[in-house]
Amino acid sequence: MAEVVTKPDDENEIRSAFSVFDKEDNGMLPVDEMRHVLNRIGDCISQEEITNFLNILDVYGDGYCRMDDLMNLLMP
């Protein structure tokens, strides 16, 4: 997934997209919400890929994906 991010503006775009779903504005999304978002973006991501991606993002094993962890993963 890190290969997808190629432009300097992508960091702002990712943060902006994340904030649309971050209803509590705390920099975190429940894994279930993130799974729903990933399922809605298209057929190009398999369920196994989504599960693996979310397992990587749930760094603390508490059921949340954090914006900072997402940025660390996607931005080189």
C-alpha positions as CSV (number, residue, x, y, z in Angstrom):
1,M,0.0,0.0,0.0
2,A,2.9,2.4,0.6
3,E,3.5,2.5,-3.2
4,V,0.1,4.2,-3.7
5,V,1.3,7.4,-2.0
6,T,3.5,9.2,-4.4
7,K,2.7,13.0,-4.3
8,P,3.6,15.4,-1.5
9,D,0.0,16.4,-1.3
10,D,-1.1,12.9,-0.5
11,E,-0.4,13.3,3.2
12,N,-3.0,16.1,3.4
13,E,-5.4,14.1,1.3
14,I,-5.1,11.1,3.6
15,R,-5.5,13.2,6.7
16,S,-8.5,14.9,5.2
17,A,-10.1,11.6,4.1
18,F,-9.5,10.1,7.6
19,S,-11.0,13.1,9.3
20,V,-14.3,12.6,7.3
21,F,-14.8,9.3,9.2
22,D,-13.3,10.4,12.5
23,K,-16.5,11.6,14.0
24,E,-15.0,12.2,17.5
25,D,-12.1,14.1,16.0
26,N,-9.6,12.1,18.2
27,G,-7.4,10.8,15.4
28,M,-8.8,7.2,15.8
29,L,-11.2,5.1,14.0
30,P,-12.7,1.8,15.3
31,V,-11.4,-1.1,13.2
32,D,-14.9,-2.0,12.2
33,E,-15.5,1.4,10.8
34,M,-12.2,1.3,8.9
35,R,-13.2,-2.1,7.5
36,H,-16.5,-0.7,6.3
37,V,-14.6,2.2,4.6
38,L,-12.2,-0.2,2.9
39,N,-15.0,-2.4,1.8
40,R,-16.7,0.5,0.1
41,I,-13.8,1.7,-1.9
42,G,-14.0,-1.0,-4.5
43,D,-13.3,-4.5,-5.6
44,C,-9.6,-4.1,-5.8
45,I,-9.0,-5.1,-2.1
46,S,-9.7,-8.6,-1.0
47,Q,-11.1,-9.4,2.5
48,E,-7.8,-11.1,3.4
49,E,-5.9,-7.9,2.4
50,I,-8.3,-5.8,4.4
51,T,-7.9,-8.0,7.5
52,N,-4.1,-8.0,7.1
53,F,-4.0,-4.2,6.7
54,L,-6.2,-3.7,9.7
55,N,-4.1,-6.1,11.8
56,I,-1.1,-3.9,11.0
57,L,-3.0,-0.7,11.7
58,D,-4.3,-1.9,15.1
59,V,-0.9,-1.4,16.6
60,Y,-2.1,-1.5,20.2
61,G,-4.6,-4.4,19.7
62,D,-7.4,-2.2,21.2
63,G,-9.7,-2.2,18.1
64,Y,-8.7,1.2,16.8
65,C,-6.8,2.5,13.8
66,R,-4.8,5.7,14.6
67,M,-4.1,8.4,12.1
68,D,-0.5,8.6,13.1
69,D,0.0,4.9,12.6
70,L,-1.7,5.1,9.2
71,M,0.6,7.9,8.1
72,N,3.7,6.0,9.3
73,L,2.6,3.1,7.3
74,L,1.7,4.9,4.1
75,M,4.2,7.7,4.0
76,P,7.9,6.7,3.5
